[in-house]
Amino acid sequence: MTIGVYATLVATSLVLLLGEKLIQWIGVLRTYSIPAPVAGGLVVAVCVLLIRVATHVEVRFDSTLQAPLMLAFFSTIGLNAHISNLKAGGPVLIRFLALVSGLLILQNVIGILLAFALGVDPLYGILGGSVTMSGGHGTGAAWSQVFSEHHGLQSATEIAIGCATFGLVMGGVLGGPIARLLMRKIGGADMRHIENHDDDTLVFEAPKAEQPTTPAALITTLTLISLCLAGGEALGDWLAGTVFELPTFVCVLFVGVILNNVLSLLRVRLDQHAVALVGNVSLALFLAMALMRLDLWELAALAVPVITILAAQTLLMALYAVFVTFPLMGRSYDAVVLSAAHCGLGLGATPTAIANMQAITNRFGHSHIAFLVVPMTGAFFMDIVNAIVIKLFLALPFFH
């Protein structure tokens, strides 16, 4: 049974509303700051799985809007990236990127060691390492083709999709509990007293705040986003097949950064409220659609060695966030938010990281530096570093 594009959009909207209601009704979801798209999306994914098991009917939601929503989200990150802001957050960004890079290396080391211990091809270790854990579905799909065509790895694409799906779920589920644990370390049982709903919030920082805007500003923002999508697609096609090849979403973000800063030099200011509105709507819809479309039965089909590797990666991420990210980022409230975001980046994707941050800051208060550092780190720098790390590991002798 295939659900059409419009019905899928309706279902996605209902999933978001369901997630909000579940968080209101179920105290444990509020306690552990589970994002609304994760709560609602997983319920629908489980329902689809039960329908498949009970009736042998496979429900498929249309994916036409998923990629445009994701690209629109990344374009708003670019349209919010000011060089002056990056300079202000430079030291923190560099430190956080170093921590992210360290996890990429550890993920592949753990994956390869477990693959050898379990007697399977070490390529499965990398596939269940930074390729899919930090890379997500896009990076996993791209590298699985390389592993299949050039290294002869069987079922690489299917395993990559399953691993990335597992990571997306765990990245959204793990962030809240980790944040709750770390809040106890800083003595912040409830930090609403630091909350400050001023006009200086960043684009994704206050998703539930009212955003004053006008139809003209909204149309201008949609025009700029369309330019980012078209320019990013053209840039991606131009770089395809070269050593500088990048995923389309990175190209879209890059075009947004250039466009934003060129307009700033021309003294043309964007309506950040309109950017915030479109960005948060795109993020919420994309995450809800991605999660409700999860093929949970594919996770059950993963071989025991791969499931073991994924379980180890989840444990690694939790330990790394608590004992490495949190202390090295300063043992502060900002460090708590960054640690929760790192769970999203290290197991899921940038949208998951931002959803984790929103769930925490909506309850405890703003963290300007986290919303300044994480979007650019996760959406741009991390993918470049990950590509380099993967290539360095593939250069090891036992892969030849």
HUTA-V215742 format. One record per run of one state. SS is the DSSP state (@ for helix, = for strand, . for the rest). FROM is the first residue (numbers start at 0). LEN is the number of residues. If there is no record, write none. Layout:
BEGIN
SS,FROM,LEN
SS,FROM,LEN
END
This chain:
BEGIN
.,0,1
=,1,2
.,3,1
@,4,21
.,25,1
@,26,5
.,31,4
@,35,20
.,55,4
=,59,2
.,61,2
@,63,16
.,79,3
@,82,6
.,88,1
@,89,29
.,118,3
@,121,10
.,131,4
@,135,16
.,151,4
@,155,30
.,185,6
@,191,3
.,194,20
@,214,25
.,239,8
@,247,18
.,265,6
@,271,21
.,292,3
@,295,5
.,300,3
@,303,25
.,328,4
@,332,15
.,347,2
@,349,15
.,364,3
@,367,27
.,394,2
@,396,3
.,399,1
END
